[in-house]
Amino acid sequence: MKTLATFSALILTMFLLSLNSGFAANNNDRNDQQTTAVQVMHKVVVHLGAEVPFCNTYQVEIVDAAGNFVAPPVIYHRGITTYKFFEQTRQTKALRIARLTMVPNGPHAIGPNILLTTPDVKIIDFRDGETYQFDLFPRVGTIKTVSQ
């Protein structure tokens, strides 16, 4: 009986070791796919009429799922509609978000009209040399003051 228990434990150990080595081989294959860096371009088009009045300074940004910049933000200028961002990544697939935000440390509330923009979110399969387009459609909102 003791021999049967030892033999069973030995077979179970060999089985688990073979599973572990199989998973390790799969992880190595996955890591090989990510060792080559790819260079991609993100093109953000801001669709806002030139006649729309707004206040404050805004920046165009591309961020990852965690909110980290994948390229430095660019100041939005009235009349310039297309902004290009370059990213080098080892990821094969990831989420990217284009957004228009107020400059964090700039002058604020110079006028009553602010730009409100829904971010454009995409899950991207990265391919070297590809361009991925994002579209932003800002609308004008107003700053409301609360009187007491």
N, C-alpha and C positions, 0 to 999 in steps of 0.2 A: 504494500500500500504506500509506503514511504517512497519507493522508487517511482510509482505512478505519479505521485504529487510532484516530485522533483522533475520528472520528465514533462509533465504538463506545464510547470513553471518555466522550464527551458524553452518549450515551444512557444508559449505566450510571449516571452521575452524576445525571441527571434522575430516573431510576428510584429511586435511593436517597433523593434529596431528597423525592420524593413519598411514599415509605414513611415517612420520618421525620415529615413533616407529618401523615400519617394517624395515627401513634401519638401525636403531640402532641395531636391533637384528641380521641382517646379518653381520654387522661390528664386533659384539662381537664374532660370530662364526668364522670369519676369524682370529681375534686376538687370539682365543684359539688355532688355528692350529700353530701359531707362538710362543707360549709361551714355548714350549719344545725345548731345544737346541739339535742340532745334531752335532756329531763329524764325520768329513769326512777327507779323505786323497786325496791329489792331487799328482799324480806321473808325473813328467816331464822327458821325454826321449829326450836327445840331440843327434841327429844323425850327428856326425862329425868324419871323419876319423882321426886317430891318426897322419897320415903323413901330414896333412894340416897345413902349417905354418901360424901363425897369431901373432899379437902384442897386447899389452894392457891386462888389467884385466877385466873380465866380470863377471856378476852375473845373476843367474837364479831367476826369480821372478814370483809370482802369485799375480795378482791385480784384483780389482773389476772394474765395469764399470766406476767409477769415477777416477780410477788410484791409489786408496789406496791399500797398501799391505794388504793381508788377512793373511799372515804369513811372518816372516822375510826373506829377500832375502838370497841366498846362493852363495858363490863364486864358479864360474865354474872352474874346474880343468881338464886339458887334461887327457883323459883316463877314467874319471868317466862319465858314460852316464846317470845314473838315479838319480834323485833328488826328495826327498819326502817332502811334506809340509802338515802340519796338521792344520785344521781350525775347529773352533767351531762356529756355526751360528744358528740363530733363523729364518733365511729366508727359505722359502719352495722352491723358484726358483730364480736363479740369474745368472748374466753373470760373467764369470771368464776368465781371459786372462793370458796365460803363455808367457813369453818373456825372451829374453837374451839381456841384455843391458850392456854397458860399466859401470864400477864402477864409480859413480859420482865424487868422490874425490880422485881417484887413479891416478897413473902416466899414461899419455896419449901419444900417438904417439911415442912409443919407436921404432916401426918399421913401414914399409909402408903398411902392410897388416892388415885389420880390418875385424871383423866378422859382416856380415849383416844377420839378421834373421827376417822372417815374423812371427809375434806373432800367437799363436794358440788360437782361441776364441771359447768358448763353453757356451751355456745356459744350466744350470744344474738344474734338479729337485733333491734337496738334500734328501738323505736317510741316516739315521744313520748307521755309520760303513762302508759306501761304499767308493770305490777308483775310482777316475776319472783321466784318463790318457790324457796327452797332449804331442804332438810331435813337436819338433823344428828341423828345417833343416837349420843350418847356412851355409853360403857360404862366401868365401873370397872376399873382395873388396880391393881396393887400395886407399890410401890417395893421393889426387892430390894436388899439390902445384901450386899456381898461381904466375907466374913471371911477373914483370912489365917492 
